[in-house]
């Protein structure tokens, strides 16, 4: 399996939205994304103006995963991967690229919302990589985790 990584481009937005609905856990349909304010136009615009930087993993030129963050807050907004590409280090690489981008932007603390259910894949994934619970939940009732780039976990 040949995976290529690159910075996200505005023209990736349609594939990213479609992929988001095909993830194993925490899938969001186009309608569900729209309900929380995420549209094709907002995603494309965020990539274009740099407020939503991200990285895309492709196989044979087709996006199979991505990770995006909020440039202004240091939040990892989404990490999504097609189920057949799980367990191959792709999610870890995508997240690592986004963490490094934020570190070079000067962020000392990053955060994200994650399922509090220990049975979910994301629960163990982030903790294994050094993310720690803040003891709070966000508006979507996800547990807020934090990470300090440059600090050994």
HELIX and SHEET records of a PDB file:
HELIX    1   1 UNK A   10  UNK A   12  5                                   3    
HELIX    2   2 UNK A   13  UNK A   20  1                                   8    
HELIX    3   3 UNK A   30  UNK A   35  1                                   6    
HELIX    4   4 UNK A   40  UNK A   49  1                                  10    
HELIX    5   5 UNK A   83  UNK A   85  5                                   3    
HELIX    6   6 UNK A   90  UNK A  104  1                                  15    
HELIX    7   7 UNK A  121  UNK A  128  1                                   8    
SHEET    1   A 4 UNK A   3  UNK A   7  0                                        
SHEET    2   A 4 UNK A  54  UNK A  59 -1                                        
SHEET    3   A 4 UNK A  62  UNK A  70 -1                                        
SHEET    4   A 4 UNK A  75  UNK A  81 -1                                        
SHEET    1   B 3 UNK A 110  UNK A 114  0                                        
SHEET    2   B 3 UNK A 143  UNK A 147 -1                                        
SHEET    3   B 3 UNK A 132  UNK A 137 -1                                        
END                                                                             
